[in-house]
């Protein structure tokens, strides 16, 4: 075993177990202690100021400077009581992670002393450097100014003695440079559109919020093995490695007992999350070895997105204390399941009703069907943009790989709900409905809760599935900021609901009864979008062929899929609703392409280095060992026996020579293609060059390295193998 790999294994085997005591036996006793939620804020604010803040959150209003000063004073008092020394505006730039710049809670005085200070101006707006964060050309490198502005709807929190204030991040000229700004805009228009439709059924509805429950999948790997794999360190995934003899084929890891060391890590990071008000409720083993999942209860979508971004950071920090590294890449290991982040989306009214949950009467079920069918229509009309919101270099490895939903966007409703839609389609005619037709249809609609309880199942192969009281967008990648797909979905549904309201009101104005007008428009939408409905196996080749015949698109390559960001339809939707302007969409398109290009570029450079400087020298050493063995056999054996005795070694020498020569040849070709691509100035052409000309070399080179792993003496192989990475506890 190589010295590097041996040292990693030794450290692993000699590591003592880590036991983490909980802050308390009861989560309720420390839940949210590091979060300044409304209940806590109420204790520190004058009543009038608190009511002003709450009203602004509830009504999408503004907070004046006087109230901001009071809030800043309350935040400072609360944070310093908990030991905070600094504050930061915490935001989500377009690099996919989070960003923060810390400032201390003090101001110097003229006599050389200092005093603790934090004003409303500092709370509401800051000016972090915007020059080195992705802007897609909106900001020049030499123009550093950008603004972060307080988001009062997401509570401030404390991490490691720093008060973190969730904010939006915009350019000097007002364009969004983050994920939160367009998400908040989409939530606003969805609220307004959904309320108007809800009032067809319940006049008491005055607010509708989008809810999100994400499920975060991830891998753990021991840090000693992690640092012995330069590809994991630099590219977040293994660029080589032959399959372990045993991986997930026995299906014995999924929902199995959680290893003791992993449980200790989970308890520790869950406790940190609870302190931050992140309502984690579920943990379990996932399908692949050393793969796990956690999930919270549903929250308002903006808060849920903040919590998911925060959770990924907390997981990484806590993992280090347990000598683990968290792998959030969508496909860190070839041949076993990758990781996704299922986004469970629904709508909740101020009356406490989950609008996507069937009710107990025809009236409440007509509301449910109205929102369900409008959502289906929105996904149908904007499927390409939804796909663009989730594609990436990492997610390319998952989508359509018989482990995750395909790149074909389809909707699963379940057989019985689909039957109800067919009844609406067949019974609602262009002429006026008969009393019998109305009665029969309403009776069928009244059975929906019973139907769902007894007959509706989940379809794990569907990218967008209805699961009883919500839609599950399963195709989202594990590293994706949930705000990206949620912004698109919220905006598309809001736009659809607005169109629905206009169409229904138009029919009502002609003298048609409200329910009959609703049925007629729903029937129209069912007919227009039913090609997107699919109840079968989304992993099958048959579905790919059928989807093609239906006219559904199947774009697997990220550069091609990302073009949807700048299509006329997408611009009309997002710019038309003032969620993202045409310029902001153009910038996001370029940023996503640039990120994709750089990730493939890094992978190609890492693989070339490992192949030439680690693998080839190793196989030469082993080949020389075999050659010496053959020479020795030739010296001591008669010619008649030599062929039989040295046959295996001679065959191995030939195979090694073949694979080694091809590796060197392919690496040279890949470097040549990379150099050509690097000379391309236009990022869109460069991304295509990396996708078409460079990326295929990664699999071609890997094939020969993985073959050599089976030939070369295990003692010499320089990198930890899959059996070690996947089964180290």
C-alpha positions in Angstrom: 0.0 0.0 0.0 1.3 3.4 -0.9 2.7 5.6 2.0 0.0 8.2 1.5 -2.9 5.7 1.4 -1.3 3.6 4.3 -1.1 6.7 6.5 -4.8 7.5 5.8 -5.9 4.0 6.7 -3.8 4.0 9.9 -5.3 7.3 11.1 -8.7 5.9 10.4 -8.2 2.7 12.4 -6.6 4.4 15.3 -9.2 7.0 15.7 -11.2 7.0 19.0 -15.0 7.3 19.0 -16.4 10.8 19.6 -19.3 11.1 22.0 -21.2 14.4 21.9 -23.5 15.3 24.8 -26.6 17.2 23.9 -27.1 20.7 25.5 -30.2 19.2 27.1 -32.3 16.1 26.9 -35.2 18.2 25.6 -34.9 20.0 22.3 -37.6 22.4 23.4 -35.3 23.8 26.1 -32.7 25.1 23.7 -34.5 25.3 20.3 -33.9 28.6 18.6 -31.7 30.1 21.4 -29.4 31.5 18.7 -32.2 32.9 16.6 -33.9 36.3 17.0 -37.4 35.2 16.0 -40.5 37.4 16.4 -41.3 36.0 19.9 -37.8 36.9 21.1 -37.8 40.3 19.3 -41.0 41.2 21.1 -39.2 41.0 24.4 -36.6 43.6 23.3 -38.7 46.0 21.3 -41.3 48.7 22.3 -44.7 47.4 21.4 -45.3 50.0 18.6 -42.0 49.1 16.9 -42.7 45.4 17.2 -46.1 45.8 15.6 -44.5 47.9 12.8 -42.0 45.1 12.0 -44.7 42.4 12.1 -47.0 44.4 9.9 -44.2 44.9 7.4 -43.5 41.2 7.3 -47.2 40.2 6.9 -48.0 42.8 4.3 -44.8 43.1 2.3 -44.4 46.6 3.7 -41.5 48.9 4.5 -39.9 49.7 7.9 -39.0 53.3 8.5 -35.7 54.5 9.9 -36.9 55.2 13.4 -38.2 51.6 13.8 -35.0 50.3 12.2 -33.0 52.1 14.9 -35.1 50.4 17.6 -34.7 47.0 15.9 -30.9 47.5 15.6 -30.7 48.4 19.3 -32.7 45.3 20.2 -30.6 43.1 17.9 -27.4 44.4 19.5 -28.6 44.0 23.0 -29.8 40.4 22.3 -26.7 39.4 20.4 -24.3 40.8 23.0 -26.1 39.1 25.8 -25.3 35.9 23.9 -21.7 36.7 23.6 -21.6 38.2 20.1 -18.8 40.6 19.3 -19.4 41.2 15.5 -22.3 41.4 13.0 -22.5 40.7 9.3 -25.0 41.0 6.5 -25.4 37.3 5.4 -26.5 36.8 1.8 -26.6 34.3 -1.1 -24.4 35.4 -4.0 -24.6 33.7 -7.3 -21.6 31.4 -6.6 -24.1 29.0 -4.9 -22.8 29.4 -1.3 -23.3 32.1 1.3 -21.2 35.3 1.9 -20.5 37.4 4.9 -18.2 40.3 6.0 -17.8 40.8 9.7 -17.8 44.2 11.5 -17.2 44.7 15.2 -19.9 46.2 17.5 -17.9 49.3 18.4 -17.2 52.9 17.3 -14.1 54.9 18.3 -14.6 58.1 20.2 -12.6 61.4 19.9 -10.7 60.7 23.1 -9.3 57.3 21.8 -11.9 55.1 23.6 -14.6 53.0 22.0 -18.3 52.2 22.6 -20.6 49.5 21.5 -22.6 50.7 18.5 -25.0 49.3 15.9 -27.5 51.7 14.2 -30.5 51.3 12.0 -28.5 52.5 9.0 -26.0 49.7 9.6 -28.9 47.2 10.0 -30.8 48.2 6.9 -28.0 48.6 4.4 -24.3 47.8 4.0 -21.8 48.1 1.1 -19.9 44.8 0.8 -17.3 44.5 -2.0 -19.2 43.2 -5.1 -16.2 43.0 -7.5 -15.1 39.4 -6.8 -18.5 37.8 -6.7 -20.2 36.5 -9.9 -22.1 39.2 -11.7 -22.3 38.0 -15.3 -21.0 41.3 -16.6 -23.4 43.5 -14.5 -20.4 44.7 -12.5 -17.0 45.4 -13.8 -14.1 44.0 -11.7 -12.9 47.5 -10.9 -16.3 48.6 -9.8 -16.6 47.2 -6.3 -19.8 48.8 -5.0 -22.8 46.6 -4.2 -25.4 46.8 -1.6 -26.8 44.3 0.9 -30.2 45.2 2.4 -32.0 43.7 5.4 -34.7 41.0 4.9 -36.9 41.4 8.0 -38.9 38.3 7.0 -36.0 36.0 7.9 -34.8 36.1 11.5 -31.2 37.1 12.4 -29.1 34.4 14.1 -25.8 34.0 15.8 -23.0 31.7 14.6 -19.7 31.7 16.5 -20.2 35.0 18.2 -21.3 36.8 15.1 -24.7 38.2 14.6 -25.8 37.2 11.1 -28.5 39.3 9.4 -30.1 37.8 6.3 -30.1 40.2 3.4 -30.6 40.7 -0.3 -27.6 41.6 -2.4 -27.9 44.0 -5.3 -25.6 46.0 -7.6 -24.9 49.7 -7.6 -27.4 50.0 -10.4 -30.1 47.9 -8.7 -29.8 44.5 -10.4 -30.1 41.4 -8.2 -26.7 39.7 -7.6 -28.2 37.0 -5.4 -30.8 34.3 -5.1 -32.9 35.9 -2.4 -34.0 39.0 -4.2 -35.9 37.3 -7.1 -37.2 34.7 -4.6 -38.8 37.4 -2.5 -40.3 39.0 -5.6 -41.8 35.6 -6.7 -43.3 35.0 -3.3 -44.9 38.4 -3.4 -46.6 38.0 -6.7 -47.7 34.4 -5.9 -49.3 35.6 -2.7 -51.3 38.3 -4.5 -52.4 36.0 -7.4 -53.3 33.0 -5.1 -55.4 35.2 -2.7 -57.5 36.4 -5.6 -58.2 32.8 -6.8 -58.8 31.6 -3.2 -61.5 34.2 -2.8 -63.6 32.3 -5.3 -63.9 29.8 -2.5 -63.3 31.6 0.8 -63.6 35.3 1.3 -61.6 35.2 4.5 -58.3 34.4 2.7 -56.1 37.5 2.7 -52.6 35.9 2.5 -51.1 32.8 0.9 -47.5 31.7 1.5 -45.4 29.3 -0.4 -44.1 26.5 1.8 -41.0 24.4 1.2 -39.8 21.2 2.8 -36.4 20.1 1.5 -34.8 16.8 1.9 -31.0 17.0 1.9 -29.0 14.0 0.8 -25.2 13.8 1.4 -22.2 11.4 1.7 -19.7 11.2 4.6 -16.1 10.2 4.1 -13.4 10.0 6.7 -11.1 13.0 6.5 -7.9 10.9 6.3 -9.2 9.2 3.2 -10.6 12.4 1.9 -7.2 14.1 2.0 -5.6 11.1 0.4 -7.9 11.7 -2.6 -6.9 14.9 -4.4 -9.9 14.6 -6.7 -12.3 14.7 -3.7 -10.4 17.7 -2.3 -10.3 19.7 -5.5 -13.2 18.5 -7.6 -15.7 17.3 -4.9 -16.0 13.9 -6.6 -13.9 10.9 -7.5 -12.6 11.1 -11.0 -11.4 7.5 -11.0 -12.0 4.4 -9.0 -13.2 0.9 -9.9 -16.5 -0.2 -8.4 -16.3 -2.0 -5.1 -17.3 -5.7 -5.2 -20.1 -4.7 -2.9 -21.8 -1.4 -3.0 -25.6 -0.9 -2.9 -26.7 -4.0 -4.8 -28.0 -5.8 -1.7 -30.0 -2.7 -0.7 -28.9 -3.3 2.9 -27.9 0.3 3.7 -31.1 2.1 3.0 -33.0 2.7 6.2 -30.5 0.5 8.0 -29.2 1.1 11.5 -27.0 4.2 11.5 -23.4 3.7 12.4 -22.4 4.8 15.9 -19.8 7.4 14.7 -22.3 8.8 12.2 -25.0 9.1 14.8 -22.6 11.1 17.0 -22.0 13.5 14.1 -25.8 13.7 13.4 -26.6 14.5 17.0 -24.0 17.2 17.1 -25.0 19.0 13.9 -28.8 18.6 14.7 -28.2 20.3 18.1 -26.4 23.2 16.3 -29.3 23.4 13.9 -31.9 23.3 16.7 -30.1 26.3 18.3 -30.5 28.1 15.0 -34.2 27.3 14.8 -33.8 24.8 11.9 -36.6 22.3 12.5 -34.8 19.1 11.5 -37.0 16.1 12.1 -35.8 13.2 10.0 -32.5 11.4 9.5 -31.8 8.1 7.9 -29.4 6.0 5.8 -29.8 6.6 2.1 -29.4 4.0 -0.7 -25.6 4.2 -1.3 -23.1 3.1 1.3 -22.0 6.1 3.5 -24.9 8.1 2.1 -27.5 9.8 4.4 -30.4 12.2 4.4 -31.9 14.8 6.7 -35.1 16.7 6.4 -37.0 19.4 8.4 -40.7 20.1 8.8 -42.2 22.5 6.2 -41.5 26.2 6.6 -42.3 29.4 4.7 -40.2 29.1 1.5 -37.8 32.1 2.1 -37.0 30.9 5.6 -36.6 27.3 4.4 -34.1 28.4 1.7 -32.1 30.3 4.3 -32.2 27.3 6.6 -31.0 24.9 3.9 -28.0 27.2 3.0 -27.2 27.5 6.7 -27.5 23.8 7.3 -25.0 22.9 4.6 -22.5 25.2 6.2 -23.2 23.8 9.7 -22.9 20.2 8.5 -19.4 20.9 7.0 -18.2 22.7 10.2 -19.5 20.0 12.6 -18.2 17.2 10.4 -14.7 18.4 10.9 -15.0 18.0 14.6 -15.8 14.3 14.0 -13.0 13.8 11.5 -15.5 13.5 8.6 -15.9 15.5 5.4 -19.4 16.0 4.0 -19.7 15.4 0.2 -22.6 17.4 -1.2 -21.7 16.8 -4.9 -24.5 15.2 -6.9 -22.3 12.3 -7.9 -19.2 11.8 -5.8 -18.9 8.1 -6.7 -19.5 6.4 -10.1 -21.8 3.4 -10.1 -23.7 4.2 -6.9 -26.6 6.6 -6.4 -25.9 10.3 -6.2 -27.5 12.9 -4.0 -30.4 15.1 -4.6 -32.4 17.7 -2.7 -36.1 17.1 -3.1 -38.1 20.3 -2.9 -41.6 19.6 -1.4 -43.7 22.7 -2.4 -47.2 23.7 -1.3 -49.4 26.7 -0.5 -50.8 27.7 2.9 -53.5 30.3 3.4 -53.8 32.6 6.5 -56.9 30.5 7.4 -54.6 27.6 8.1 -55.6 25.6 5.0 -53.0 23.7 2.9 -54.4 24.6 -0.5 -52.9 21.6 -2.1 -54.5 19.2 0.4 -58.0 17.8 -0.6 -60.8 18.9 1.6 -64.0 17.2 2.8 -66.5 18.9 0.5 -67.0 19.5 -3.2 -66.3 23.2 -2.6 -62.9 22.7 -0.9 -62.0 20.0 -3.4 -62.8 22.3 -6.3 -60.3 24.8 -4.8 -57.8 22.0 -4.4 -58.3 20.9 -8.1 -58.1 24.5 -9.2 -54.6 25.0 -7.8 -53.4 21.5 -8.7 -54.4 21.9 -12.4 -53.0 25.4 -12.6 -49.7 24.2 -11.1 -49.7 21.3 -13.7 -50.3 23.9 -16.5 -47.5 26.2 -15.2 -45.0 23.3 -15.1 -46.1 22.3 -18.6 -45.7 25.8 -20.0 -42.3 26.5 -18.4 -40.7 23.0 -18.1 -37.6 24.1 -19.9 -37.0 27.0 -17.5 -37.6 24.7 -14.5 -35.0 22.3 -15.9 -32.6 25.1 -16.4 -33.0 26.1 -12.8 -31.6 22.8 -11.6 -29.0 21.7 -14.2 -25.3 21.9 -13.3 -22.0 20.0 -14.0 -22.8 17.8 -11.0 -26.5 17.2 -11.7 -25.7 16.1 -15.3 -24.4 12.9 -13.8 -27.7 12.2 -12.0 -30.6 13.2 -14.3 -31.7 10.3 -16.3 -29.1 7.9 -14.8 -31.6 5.3 -13.5 -31.3 6.7 -10.0 -32.9 10.1 -10.4 -35.7 11.6 -12.4 -34.9 12.1 -16.0 -34.1 15.4 -17.7 -37.6 15.1 -19.2 -39.9 17.2 -17.1 -43.2 15.3 -16.4 -45.9 15.5 -13.7 -47.2 12.5 -11.7 -50.6 12.9 -10.1 -51.6 9.3 -9.4 -54.1 7.2 -11.2 -57.1 8.3 -9.2 -56.5 12.0 -9.5 -55.8 11.5 -13.2 -59.1 9.8 -13.4 -60.8 12.8 -11.8 -59.2 15.1 -14.4 -60.4 12.8 -17.2 -63.9 13.1 -15.8 -63.7 16.8 -15.8 -62.4 16.7 -19.4 -65.2 14.4 -20.6 -68.2 15.8 -18.6 -67.5 19.5 -19.0 -68.6 20.3 -22.5 -68.4 23.5 -24.5 -72.2 23.9 -24.1 -73.9 24.7 -20.8 -73.6 21.8 -18.4 -76.8 19.9 -17.5 -77.8 19.7 -13.8 -77.0 15.9 -13.9 -73.5 16.6 -15.2 -72.9 19.1 -12.5 -74.2 16.9 -9.8 -72.3 13.8 -11.0 -69.0 15.8 -11.3 -69.4 17.4 -7.8 -70.1 14.0 -6.3 -66.9 12.6 -7.8 -64.9 15.6 -6.6 -66.3 15.0 -3.1 -64.6 11.6 -3.0 -61.1 12.9 -3.5 -59.9 12.6 0.1 -61.0 8.9 0.2 -59.4 8.3 -3.2 -56.1 9.7 -2.1 -56.1 7.8 1.1 -56.7 4.4 -0.5 -55.2 4.6 -4.0 -52.6 7.2 -4.5 -48.9 6.1 -4.3 -45.6 8.0 -4.8 -43.7 7.8 -8.0 -40.0 8.1 -7.2 -39.0 8.2 -10.9 -41.1 11.4 -11.6 -39.3 14.7 -11.5 -42.4 16.6 -10.4 -44.8 14.4 -8.4 -48.0 15.1 -6.4 -47.7 13.3 -3.1 -51.0 13.8 -1.4 -50.8 17.4 -0.1 -47.8 18.9 -2.0 -45.7 18.6 -5.1 -42.3 17.1 -4.8 -39.7 18.5 -7.3 -37.3 15.5 -7.1 -34.9 16.5 -9.8 -33.1 19.3 -7.8 -29.4 18.6 -7.2 -27.9 18.3 -3.7 -25.7 21.4 -4.0 -28.5 23.6 -5.6 -29.7 26.7 -3.8 -33.4 25.9 -3.5 -34.2 29.5 -4.3 -33.4 29.0 -8.0 -36.1 26.4 -8.7 -38.5 27.9 -6.2 -38.3 31.3 -7.9 -39.2 29.8 -11.2 -42.0 27.6 -9.8 -43.5 30.4 -7.8 -43.5 32.8 -10.7 -44.8 30.3 -13.2 -47.7 29.4 -10.9 -48.4 33.1 -10.1 -48.6 33.9 -13.7 -50.9 30.9 -14.4 -53.2 31.9 -11.6 -53.5 35.4 -12.9 -54.4 34.1 -16.4 -56.9 31.7 -14.8 -58.6 34.5 -12.9 -58.9 36.7 -16.0 -60.4 33.8 -18.0 -62.9 32.8 -15.3 -64.0 36.3 -14.7 -64.5 36.8 -18.4 -66.9 33.7 -18.5 -68.7 34.9 -15.4 -69.3 38.3 -17.1 -71.2 36.4 -19.9 -73.7 35.1 -17.3 -72.1 31.7 -16.5 -72.2 30.5 -12.9 -68.9 30.7 -11.1 -68.4 26.9 -10.6 -69.3 26.2 -14.2 -66.9 28.9 -15.4 -64.1 27.4 -13.3 -64.8 23.9 -14.6 -64.7 25.1 -18.2 -61.3 26.8 -17.8 -59.9 23.8 -15.9 -61.0 21.5 -18.7 -59.2 23.7 -21.2 -56.1 23.6 -19.1 -56.3 19.8 -18.7 -56.5 19.3 -22.5 -53.7 21.8 -23.1 -51.2 20.3 -20.7 -52.1 16.6 -20.3 -49.2 15.5 -22.4 -46.9 16.2 -19.5 -48.8 13.7 -17.2 -47.0 10.4 -16.9 -47.7 7.6 -14.4 -45.1 5.0 -15.4 -41.4 4.4 -14.9 -39.5 7.6 -15.7 -36.3 5.6 -15.8 -37.3 3.4 -18.7 -36.1 3.7 -22.3 -39.8 3.4 -23.4 -40.6 6.7 -21.6 -37.8 8.5 -23.5 -39.3 7.3 -26.8 -42.9 8.1 -25.7 -41.9 11.6 -24.4 -40.3 12.3 -27.7 -43.5 11.4 -29.5 -45.5 13.7 -27.1 -43.2 16.6 -28.0 -41.5 16.8 -24.6 -37.8 17.8 -24.6 -35.0 15.7 -23.1 -32.0 18.0 -22.8 -29.2 16.4 -20.7 -26.3 18.8 -21.4 -26.2 21.8 -19.1 -25.1 24.4 -21.6 -28.0 23.5 -23.9 -30.5 23.4 -21.1 -29.4 26.7 -19.7 -30.4 28.5 -22.9 -33.9 28.5 -21.4 -32.9 31.4 -19.2 -32.7 33.7 -22.2 -35.6 32.3 -24.3 -38.3 34.8 -25.2 -40.8 32.8 -23.1 -38.7 33.0 -20.0 -38.0 36.6 -20.4 -41.7 37.3 -20.9 -42.5 35.4 -17.7 -39.8 36.6 -15.3 -39.2 40.1 -16.6 -42.9 40.5 -17.2 -43.6 39.8 -13.6 -40.7 42.0 -12.4 -38.9 39.0 -10.8 -35.8 39.1 -13.0 -35.1 41.6 -15.8 -33.8 40.5 -19.2 -30.4 41.8 -18.2 -30.4 39.8 -14.9 -31.5 36.7 -16.8 -28.7 37.2 -19.3 -26.2 37.6 -16.4 -27.5 34.4 -14.7 -27.1 32.5 -17.9 -23.5 33.6 -18.3 -22.7 32.9 -14.6 -24.1 29.4 -14.8 -22.2 28.7 -18.0 -19.0 30.1 -16.4 -19.4 27.9 -13.3 -20.1 24.9 -15.5 -17.0 25.6 -17.6 -14.7 26.1 -14.6 -15.9 22.9 -12.9 -15.1 20.8 -16.0 -11.8 22.7 -16.4 -10.9 21.8 -12.8 -11.8 18.2 -13.2 -9.8 17.9 -16.4 -6.7 19.5 -14.8 -7.0 17.3 -11.7 -7.5 14.1 -13.7 -4.6 14.9 -16.0 -2.3 15.5 -13.0 -3.4 12.3 -11.2 -3.1 10.2 -14.3 0.4 11.5 -15.2 1.9 12.0 -11.8 0.3 9.3 -9.7 -1.2 6.5 -11.8 1.3 6.2 -14.6 4.4 6.1 -12.3 2.7 3.5 -10.1 1.9 1.2 -13.0 5.4 1.6 -14.3 6.8 0.5 -11.0 4.5 -2.5 -10.9 5.2 -3.3 -14.6 9.0 -3.2 -13.8 8.4 -5.6 -10.9 6.6 -8.0 -13.3 9.4 -7.7 -15.8 12.0 -8.5 -13.2 9.9 -11.5 -12.2 9.7 -12.7 -15.8 13.5 -12.3 -16.2 14.1 -14.3 -13.1 11.8 -17.1 -14.3 13.6 -17.2 -17.6 16.9 -17.6 -15.8 15.9 -20.5 -13.6 13.3 -22.4 -15.7 13.9 -24.5 -18.8 12.4 -23.0 -22.0 9.7 -25.7 -22.1 8.2 -24.5 -18.7 8.8 -20.8 -19.1 5.8 -20.0 -21.2 3.3 -21.6 -18.7 5.0 -20.1 -15.7 5.3 -16.6 -17.0 2.1 -16.4 -19.0 0.1 -14.4 -16.5 2.9 -11.9 -15.9 3.5 -11.4 -19.7 -0.2 -10.9 -20.3 -0.4 -8.3 -17.4 2.7 -6.5 -18.8 1.0 -6.2 -22.2 -2.3 -5.0 -20.8 -0.5 -2.4 -18.6 1.5 -1.2 -21.6 -1.7 -0.8 -23.6 -3.7 1.1 -20.9 -0.7 3.2 -19.9 -0.1 4.3 -23.5 -3.7 5.2 -24.1 -3.9 7.2 -20.8 -0.9 9.2 -21.9 -2.3 9.7 -25.3 -5.7 10.7 -24.1 -4.3 13.1 -21.5 -2.3 14.8 -24.2 -5.4 15.1 -26.4 -7.5 16.4 -23.5 -4.9 19.1 -22.6 -4.9 20.1 -26.3 -8.6 20.5 -26.4 -8.6 22.3 -23.1 -6.1 24.8 -24.4 -8.2 25.4 -27.5 -11.3 26.0 -25.4 -9.4 28.4 -23.1 -8.6 30.6 -26.0 -12.3 31.1 -26.7 -13.4 34.5 -25.4 -17.2 34.1 -25.6 -18.3 32.2 -22.5 -21.2 30.5 -24.3 -19.0 29.1 -27.0 -16.4 28.1 -24.4 -19.0 26.2 -22.3 -20.0 24.3 -25.4 -16.4 23.5 -26.2 -15.8 22.2 -22.7 -19.0 20.1 -22.8 -18.5 18.6 -26.2 -14.7 18.5 -26.7 -13.2 18.2 -23.2 -15.7 16.5 -20.9 -15.8 13.2 -22.9 -12.1 12.6 -22.1 -12.9 12.4 -18.4 -14.7 9.1 -18.9 -12.4 7.8 -21.5 -9.3 8.3 -19.3 -11.0 7.0 -16.3 -11.9 3.7 -18.1 -8.2 2.8 -18.5 -7.3 3.9 -15.0 -10.0 1.8 -13.5 -8.9 -1.2 -15.5 -5.3 -0.7 -14.2 -6.6 -0.6 -10.7 -7.7 -4.3 -11.1 -4.3 -5.3 -12.4 -1.8 -3.4 -10.2 -0.8 -4.8 -6.9 -3.0 -3.3 -4.2 0.1 -2.6 -2.2 1.2 -0.1 -4.7 -2.1 1.6 -5.6 -1.7 5.3 -4.5 -5.3 6.3 -3.8 -7.9 4.9 -1.4 -10.2 2.6 -3.3 -14.0 2.6 -3.4 -14.3 -0.2 -0.9 -12.4 1.9 1.6 -14.1 5.2 0.8 -17.6 3.7 0.9 -17.3 1.5 3.9 -15.0 3.5 6.3 -17.0 4.3 9.4 
